[in-house]
Amino acid sequence: MAAPGSSPEPRQLPEYSCSYVVSRPVYNELTFQQQRERRLQERRTLRDSLARSCSCSRKRAFGVLKTLLPVLDWLPKYRVKEWLLSDIISGVSTGLVGTLQGMAYALLAAVPVEYGLYSAFFPILTYFVFGTSRHISVGPFPVVSLMVGSVVLSMAPDEHFIVPSGNGSASNVTTLDAGTRDATRVLIASTLTLLVGIIQLVFGGLQIGFIVRYLADPLVGGFTTAAAFQVLVSQLKIVLNVPTKNYNGILSIIYTLIEIFQNIGDTNIADFIAGLLTIIICMAVKELNDRFKHKIPVPIPIEVIVTIIATAISYGANLEKNYNAGIVKSIPSGFLPPALPSVGLFYDMLAASFSIAVVAYAIAVSVGKVYATKHDYLIDGNQEFVAFGISNVFSGFFSCFVATTALSRTAVQESTGGKTQVAGIISAGIVMIAIVALGKLLEPLQKSVLAAVVIANLKGMFMQVCDVPRLWKQNKTDAVIWVFTCIMSIILGLDLGLLAGLLFGLLTVVLRVQFPSWNSLGSVPSTDIYRSISHYKNLEEPEGVKILRFSSPIFYGNVDGFKKCVMSTVGFDAIRVYNKRLKALRRIQKLIKKGQLRATKNGIISDAGSSNHAFEPDEDAEEPEELDIPTKEIEIQVDWNSELPVKVNVPKVPIHSLVLDCAAVSFLDVVGVRSLRMIVKEFQRIDVNVYFALLQDDVLEKMEQCGFFDDSIRKDRFFLTVHDAILYLKNQVKSQQSQDSLLETITLIQDCKDPLELMEAEKNEEELDVQDEAMRRLAS
């Protein structure tokens, strides 16, 4: 047991006694492809692909039908005895919550509250048939409703509906034509819903559901948090019941806050108290629901309870007349007949509709995937685009605004035992009852209560701020994306903020690819394991060899960075080395012509007794025409790692080979291939060979297509692993050393006047060695 105050002993890691030995030849790409025949990839023509796609069979037709109508897949498997009761309980609970949230979110969309009820009813009918998620509750969502409201307010502000007063008492007296304004805003909202549905249908038909992948979790977190702040500010003026203008666009939220505080003295006390109590009670009960969800079979529908109580108090105390409280007033009972939206407005709302379509889809799919994973089934992203597209097109003809899913409603539907979208249909039935029968009963309800219900449901989105410190520890780039998107969405508005966050997120990806990580590798002794020498100790670098791992594709955007990584790994600039060598060779050639140097088989030497005129300063000006002398005209062999007879600062080249670990190179473009080829040529000119390892087949195929290979760059320089390349190089060095030793002996024999003398001397040396060994043995 450790003594008090002493540091705990480090945890003993488990040791693995198992080991393995593999015996195989060294493989390069050429030998491997010769010994292991490569499969021929079948290349279909466009005609073959179309013929296969258009072929039909009974089984295939039924499969396509079930893909387009997922209800045909799950409804026949519905377990009535096991699931129906749970779906009924879940549907009733969700319907009650959905009724109140529909009315509340209508305030965000800037339309009368009854249209929120329609938006909570009609989308469910079509999603039941076309949707693939069994648990999401389809209907309004605060973020999307606020985005719809921004478009509605920008196209139909109050200023457009100011008309002269009809009493004729004064010519400068005006009034707001609320009826015409509300009708226009409903038309704009329904037209926007239709356009969003069309865009989602097109995206689904083109099978581009992958677009949501570009909305990363940090981006969505920052965006929804900013949207929650926008929602809070928009509902704050309703809770306080203070007059403000409807600002829209850049800095609109700042202007709204300024005007709210300027008019804070006009706060309606009755509305403020009702709203504040609603927020406190709803948040407290929701917290209890979360804390005791395992003990409470059905969450307490606090929004419904609070709404009923608030409506009764408002009606009994006549808050509108006695305290000038803002109430819902008229809620017509029943449904409106379908109406054709104004297609002529499409052009004015096209840009906003794209962002709304993507955000609504992203929210629905994100929530749907969470519950699909929890309950072990799959959802089809492209089919979800189709399902929500059809739902919004259908709803657009019934004066609805854009539908997606709400996190709180979906949580209620799932936590109360909902198994399938049957619960969704039952919740739609509850909403229908509210539309038909309860409209008149809810007329005394204060708008501040509905706004407070919206604010109380924002807690989950505001709690996302707690993710920022965690993101900062895990990945600072993701944390910056979160904060940037949040700030931009607050300042610029939700549509421009989302675009700014998306572009910033893509920029970080580009920068990470353009400036990737790279490592110089060494090996664990007596193994084929290679790791970064800057990260691990006790690694060995092969003598005369550098190994570089580049962790990125190589393309036009990062080829300069790749060249810098190569230069940092080898420790010199191949082009500068070549130019310096060329300069030194020209000077040596000039001095040889002057007779101050002479070339022999053993190198370049000065004449005996001559002064040291060969050492000319490196700063001497050279004739411009000498720089154009071709290399092939200089045939002098120089040992560049020895001392040179001229003062030219030629960088030393301590390596003979460079191995590029290309395991992380997922693709090359034409510029990347051309740059790689240039690098290989530059190193070859200074007698350094470049080898490649772990190159993927498709990358190798791309290099072939781009003409990378020739007589000097062959496939035998490409190896299956780094270790294959290192073993090959070690074998080459041994072979070269033995050849150099043999050539040295032959040269000595040729230079000697009597070859037999040399052989005799070697024989005598061997005899002396034997005699010495015998004497040592006797002495011992």
N, C-alpha and C positions, 0 to 999 in steps of 0.2 A: 504494500500500500504506500502511495506517495506521501511524503511529509507535507504538512500544511505549508502553503505558500510556494511549494515547488511546482515547476512547470510540468504538465502531464507528459508522459512518455509518448513519442509518436506511435501511431497505430501500426502494428506489424502487418505488412501487406502479404497476401497469400503467395506462396511460391508454386510455380507450375513445373513439375518434374518432367513432364512429357516434352519430347523434342522430335525433330524429324530431319531426315537426310534425303535429299533429292539428287539423283544423278541424271543429268541430261546434257545434250550438247549445247553449246552457245549458239543462240538463234539470232540471226538478223532477219529482216523482212524477206529478203530474197530467198534464203535457204528455207525459211518456214513455209513460204508459199509454194516452194517446189516440193517439199515433203508432205505438206497438208493442203490438199487440193481445195481451193476456195470455191464455195458454192456460187453458182451463177444466179444473180438476182433477176427475177422475172420482171421485165419492164412492159407494162401494158400500154397499149396505145389508147388515145382518147376514145376511139371507137369501141375498143374492148371494155373500157371503164363504163361508158354509157350503156353498152349492151348489158353488162352485169347489173348496173344500177336499175335499169328499166325492166329487167326480167322479173317475172311475177309467178308466185305459187300460192296455194291456199294458206300454207303455213306462214309464208312471208307476209302476205296481205293481212292476216290476222295479227301478226306481230307489229306491223306498221300501225294498224288500227288501235292496238292497245297502247302504243307509244303516243299517238295523237289524243287518245281518250283514255287516260290512266284509270278512270273510274271503272272501266271494263276489266281491269286487272285486279283491283282490290275489292270491289263491291261483291262479286260472286263468292269471295272468300270470307265475307263478313260473318263473324261469330255472334249471332243474335243474342243467344242466352248469356254469353260472357261479357259482351261489350255494350249492349243497347242501354242498360240502366246507367252505366258509367257515362256514356255519351249524352244521355238525357240530362243528368245532373250537371255535367260540364257545360252543355249547351245553354241551359237556363242561367247558370252563373255568368258565363261569358256574354250572353245576350244582355243581361242587366248592365254589366260594365260597359259593353259596347254601345248601348243606348245613350248612356250619359257621356261617354267619350266622343261619340259622334256629334252630339250637340255642342260639346265643348270645343272640339277641333274645328267646327264650322266657324267659330269666331276667328281662328287663325287663318282660315281660308277667305275671310272677309265676305262671307255669304250668310244669309239668315240661318238660324239654328236647325230648322226643319230639314234643310238640305244635307246637314250632317247625318240625320237619320237615314235619308235615302242612300248616302254613301256608305253607311254601315250595313245596308241590306242587299243591294243589287250585286255588288262584286262577289259576294259569297256564292250566289247561285251558279255563276259560270265557273268559278274556281273549283267548286265541288266536282265538276265534270272534267276539267282540263288540268288541274293542279296535281303535283306529285308529292307534296308534303301532307302528312296526315294530321299535323298538330298546329300549324300556324293559323291564327285568327285573322282573316282578311278584312280590311277596312281602312279607315283613316289612321294616319300616324302624324304626330306633331311636327316633325321636321319637314315632311313632304307637304303637309297642310300649310305650313308657313311659307314654303317656296311657292306654292300655288297662290297664296295670299299676296306675295310680293308681285307676282305677275298681274293679278287682278287689280291691286291698288295702283300699279304703274299705268295700267291701261284705262282704268275708270276711277280716278281720284274724285274726291268730293267736289272739287272746284268745277268739274264738268257738269254738275247737276244743280248749280245755283241758278235759281229763276227769280224773276221779280215777284214781289208779294202781290196777291190778288185782291187785297182790300182797297187799293187805289188811294190810300191816305197819303202816301209819300212815294215819290218816284224812285228813291234810292234804297228802299227797303227790299231785301231779298230773303229768300228762304231756300232750304234744301229739299229737293224733290227726292225723298228717300225711296219712294216706290219705284220710280224709273231707275234710280241708282242700283237698287238691289236686283232688279230684273236684268240690268246690263251686266252686273257682276256675276250673276248666276250663269248667264249666257257665255261670258268669257271663261269661267271655271269649267263648264261642261265642254266647251270647245277645246280648251287645253287638255282636258281628260281624254277626249277623242284623239287628239294629235299624239299625246303620250302613248296611248294604246296602239296607234298605228306604228309608231317608232319601235315599240317593244315587239310588235308582231314581225316587223321587218328584221330586227335583230335576231329574233328566234328563228325565222325562216332561213336566214343566212348562217345559222349555227355559230353565232359569235357570242355565246354565253361566256366565253373566256374573258371578255372585256372587264368583268368584275374583278379579275385577278389583279388588275392594275390599281384597284382601290385597296391598297394595303391596309392592314388593321390599324397601324398608327395614323394613317391618313383619315380613315373612317372615324376613329376615336376623336381626333382633333376636330373634325368637321361636325360630328354630332354634338360635341360639347359646346362648340360655338353656336350651333343651331339651338341648343337648349338655352343658352344665354339670350339669343334673339327672341325665343319664345317667351322667356321670363319677362323681358322688357315689354314685349307687345301685350302681355296679359297684365302687367303691373298697372298700366293706365286704366284697364277695365276694373281691376280690383279697387283702385283709388277713385275711379269714376271722375278723372280730370280731363278736361278738353285738350286735345293735342292734334296736330296735323298728321296726316299719313305720309311719313317720309319713306323714300325708297331709293336704293342705289348705294353709292359709296358714302360711308360715314352716316348712314341713315339712323343706325342704332344710337350713335352719339347725339345726333340732333334730337332724337326722341327722348333720350334721358335728360338732356338739358331742358327741354320744354316741360317734361314731367316735374322736374324739381322747381322750375320757375312757377308752375301752377299748383304746387303742392298745397298751397293754402286753400284751394278750392276743393279739397278732398271731401267726398261724401262719407260721413262718419258711419252711416248704416251699411253702406257697401263695404267699407274698409273692415269693419268689425266682422261682418259675415264672411268676407273672404279670408281674413286672418284666422278666424276660428276653423273654417273649413280646411285650410292648409295644415294647421296644427293637428286637428283630429285625424285627418286622412293619413298624414305621415306617421303619426303615432300608431294607428291601427295597422297600417301596412307593415310597420316594423314588427309588431306583434305577430302578424300573419307569417312573416319570414322567420321569426325566431321560434315559433311554435308550430311550424308547418307539418311536423311529423305527428303532432298531437291533435291538430284541428283538421277534421276530415275535409271541410270545405272552407276556403278563405272567407273571412267576413267581408261582404260586399259593402264596404264603408261608403263608397261614392254614392250608391243607391240610397243608403240610409240617410246620409247627410242631405242629399237632394230632397228627399221626401220631407224631412224635418224643416229644411230651409224654405221649401215651398209653402208648407203649412204656416210657418211663422210669418212669411211675407204676405200671405193671403189674410191671416188673422189680424196682423198689425197694420195692414194696408200701407206697406212701406213706400210704395210709389207715391201715394198722395201725401202722406204725413212727412216723409223724409226725402222725397224726390229721388228715391232709389231707382237704379236702372234695372228694369225687368225684361224678360223675354217678350212679353206681350203676346201677339197673335201667333199661334202655331196651327196652321190648317190641318185638319184631319184627312187621312186618306192619301192616295198616290196621285201624282200629276201624270197626265198622258205623255207618252214619249214625244220629244221635240227634236228637230234637226238642228244641230249646232251650226254656228256661223263659220263655214269653211273659209270665208274671206279673211278671217282673222289669223289664219295659220301663219302667214308671213311675219306678222308682228311678234309672235310668240315662239317661233321656231327654235331660236337659240336656247331659250330657257327650257323648252320642252325636252331637249336632249339631256340636259343635266338632271331634270326631274325624273325622266325615264330610267336613267342609269342608277340614280340614288335610290329610287323606289325599288328597283329590282335588286340592288345590292343589299339593301336592308332585309328584304324578304328572304333572299337566298341565304344570307348569313344566319338569320334566326332559324330558318328551316334546316340548315345543316347541323346546327347545334342539337336540335331535337331528333333529327334523323340518326345522328351518331349515337345519341343516348338510347334510342329504341331500336337500333340495329336495322336500318333500312336505308335505301339510297334515294336521293332526289336528282332529277335531271335538270341541269342548269338551263339548257336550251328550251326544254319544255316549259320551265317556269317563265321564261320570257314570253312564250306563246300564251300561257295561261293568264298571266297578268295583262298581256296585250289584249286578249279577247275580253277580259273582265273590264278593262278601262274603256274599250270601244263600246261595249254593251252599256256600261254605266253612263257614258257620255250622252246617250240618247235619253237618259232619265234624270238629267239635271244634277248629276253627281260630280264630286271632285275626285282627284286621283287617289286610288287605293293602293295600299301595300299591306304591311302587317304591323301591328303594334306589339312591342315587347311585353307590356304589362298584360294585355288581353291574351296573348299567346301563353304567357306563364299561367294565367288563370285557367285557360282551357286545358293545359297539360296537367297542372297540379290537381285539378278537380277530377281527374280520371279520364279525360278525353282520349279516345283510342283512334278515331278516324275523323274525316270531315263530316260525318253524320252529326257530330257535335256542332260543327259550323252551321249546318242547315237548321238545327234546332235553335241556335243563337239567332239566326236570321228570322226565325219565326217569332222569337221574343221581340226583336226590333220591329217586326211588322205589326205586332199587337200594339206597341207603343205608338207607331205611326197612325194606326187606325183609331185607337180608342183613348190614348192618354194625352193627346195634344192639348186639349183644352185645360186639363188638370195641371199642366206644367207651365201655363202662361204666367202665373205670378212669380215664377222662379227668378231670382236675381241673377244677372249676368256675372256678377262678381263671384258667385258660387261656382259657376261653370269655369270661369277663369282660374279660380283657386284649385279646382279639380285637375286642370291642365298642369298647373305649377307643381302640385303634389306628385304628379307622375313623372316629373323631370329628375327626381332624385338619382335614379340609376345612371342617367347620362351625366349629371354633374359629378358623380363619384368616379367617373373615368379620369378625372384630374389626378387621382391617386396613382394612376398607371405611369405618370411621367417619371417620378424618381426611380421606379423599377426599370423602365425603359432606359433611363440614363445609365444605370449600372450594367444593363445587358448589352445595349447597343446605342451609342450616342447618336448615331445617324437617325435611327428610328425616333428617338426622343425629339430631335430637332424637327423632323417631319411633322410630328404631332403638334408641337408648339407653333410652328410656322403656319400649318393649315388652320389651326384654331384662330390665331391672330388675324390672318388674312380673311377668314370667313366672317369675323366680327367687323373688320374695317371695311372690306370691299362688298360685303353681302354674300349670301350663301352660294349663288351661282358662280360669281367671279372668284370667290374664295376657294370653292372646290376646284375650279380650273387651275388657280395658282398653286394649290397644294398638289394637284396631280402633276403639273409640270415640274414643280420642285422635287417631287419624289422621283420622277424619271431622270431629272438632272443628277440626283445623287447616285442613281444606278449607272449613268454614263460615266460619272467621275470615278466610281469604284471600279468600273471596267477599264477606264483610261489610265488609272493609276493603281494597278493591282498589287498584291503582295508578291514577293519573289524571295527565293532563298538560295544560298549557296550550300550544297549538300556535302556531307561526309558519311562514312559508313561505320556501323557498329562492327568492331573487329571480328573477323572470321564469320561474318553473316552477310546476307544479301539485303540488309535493312539500311536504308539511307534516310537521314534526317538533317534538319537545318543545323549547321555548325554554330549559328548564333543563338540557338535555343537550347542546345544540349552540349554537355561536356564529354570528353573522352571519345570523340569521334575522329576517325582517320580520313584524311584527304589523300587520294592516290597521288603519288609523286608525278609531277608533270601534267596533271589532269585537273580541270575544274569542272564541277557539275552544277548546273543552274536549273532550278525549277521555277517556271513562270506560270502563275496561277490565274490565267485569263485567256480568252480567245485572243488571237493576234489579228488586228484589222487596222484600217486606215487611221482610226482614232488613237491607237496606242502604240504604233510602231516606233515612234521616237522614244517612248518610255521603255519599250523592250530593248532598244539599242543601248540606252543608258544602263539598264540592268545587266546586259552582257558586259559592258565596259566596266561596271563596278565589280562584277564577279571575277573577271580575268585580271583586272588591275592595270590595264593599258588600253589605249585607243589604237585599233589595228590600222586605221588609215594613217594616223600620225607616225606610227612605227614604220609603215611602208615608205612614207614620204621621206622620213629621216634616213632610212637605209638607202633609198635611191640617191639622196643627196650625198651620203658618204661614199657610195660607189662611184659617183661621178668625180668626186674629188680624188679618190684613190686612182681612178683611171687617168686623170689629168697628171697626177704625180708620177705614175708609171711611165707615161709618155715623156715626162721631163727627165726620167732616169733616176729620180729620187727614191723610188720604190721598185721592187721587182716581185713578181708572182712566182711561187714555186708550188710543188705538190703539197707541201706542208703548210702553205699559207702565204701571207704577204710579209716580206721582211724589208728592212732598210739595208742599203749597201754599207758594208763594214767601213768604219772610219768616216762616214759622211756625217755632216751636221744634221741636226734634227729639224730640217726644213719641212719635213712631211707634216708636222703638226701645225696646221693652219687654224686660226680662230674661227669658231662657228659663225661669228657675226660678219665674216667677209661677204661682200656683195658678190653675187653670181650674175653672170650674163643671162638675160632673159631667155635667149635662145637655147641655153643648156637645159632648161626645164622641160623642153619638148623632146629630149632624147628618149627613144623607146627603151624599155627595159631589156628587150631581147638583144640589144647591141652590147650590153654589159654582161660578160660571161665570167666575171671574176667570182670565185667562191670565197666567202668570208665567214668565219666563226663569229657570229654577232654577240655571243655571250662572253667573248674574250676582249682584251683591251685593243682598241682600234688605233691605227697609226695616224688618224686624223682627229681633230677636235670637233667632232659632230656629236651632239648629245642624242644618241640613239637609245630609246628606252629598251630596257632588258625585257625579254620574253621568256619567263621561267616555265612555260608550259609548252607541251607539244600537241595537246588535244583539249577540246571543249565538248562536254556532253550536255545536251539539252533534254531535260525531263519534260516531256510534252503531255503528261497525263491529264493536266487540267486545260489543255488547249482544245476547246470544243469545236471551234471552226476557224477557218482562215478565209480572208477575202483575197482578191487579186493583189492588192497593195501589200498585204501581209506575206503572201507567197513571194512576191518580188523582193521584198525587204529581206526575207530569210535567205533567199538565193544570193543577194548582194552580200549579206554578212558572211556566208560560207565562202564566197569568192575572196572577200577581203582577208579572211584568216588564212586561206590557202596561199595567198601571195607572201605571207610571212611565215610559211611552213608550220602552220597550226591547223590541224584537221578538226572539223566539226562533225559530231555524231548526234543522232537523234534516238530517243528511247520513248517507249510507251505511247507512240502516236496512234490515234484511233483510225480505224479503217476508212471512214468517210473523209477524214482530214487528209489522209494519204492519197485517196482518190482525187480530192480537190487539187492537191499538189501536182498530180499527174496531168490533170486537165489543164492546169495553168503552165505547163511546160517547165516544171522545176528541175527535172532530171536531164543530165547530159552525160558525156563521157567522163567528166571529172566529178560529177555528183551522181552517185549510183545508189541503188537500193541497199547495197551491202553496208552502207553507213547508217542504216536504220535498224535498231534493235528492239526486241520485244520488251526488255526490261533494262533498267540502268545497270544492273549487275552483269547482264550479258555484255553490255558495252565495255564495262570496266575489265572483265575477264579477257575480252578480246584485246584490249589495249595492253594489258599486262603481258599477254602472250606475244604481242607484236614487239614490245620492248625487249623481252628475252631473246627473241629471234634476231632483232637488230644488233643486240650486244654480241651474240655469238658470231654473226656475220662480220661485225666490225673487228672482232678479235682475229678472225681468219684473214681478213683483208690486211690487217696490220702485219701479220706474220708474212704474208705473201709480199707485201711492200718491202719489208726488211730484207727478205731473201733477194728481191730484185735489185735493191740498192747496194747490197754487199758485193765486193769484187769477186770473192770465192764463196759460192753458196755452200760448199762442203764444209768450209770453216765454221760457218754458223751452226750447221747441223752437228758438227763434232763438239763445238762448245756446249750446245744444249745437252749432248749425250754425257759429256764430262760432268756437267752440273747435276744431272740425274744420278750419276755414280757417286758423286760426293754426298748427295742427299742420302743415298742408301747407306754409305759408310757411317755418316753421322748418326743415323738412326740405330745402327748396330752398336756403335760405341755407347750410346745412351742406355741401351738395354743391358749391356755388360756392366756398366757402372751401377745400375740399379740392382 
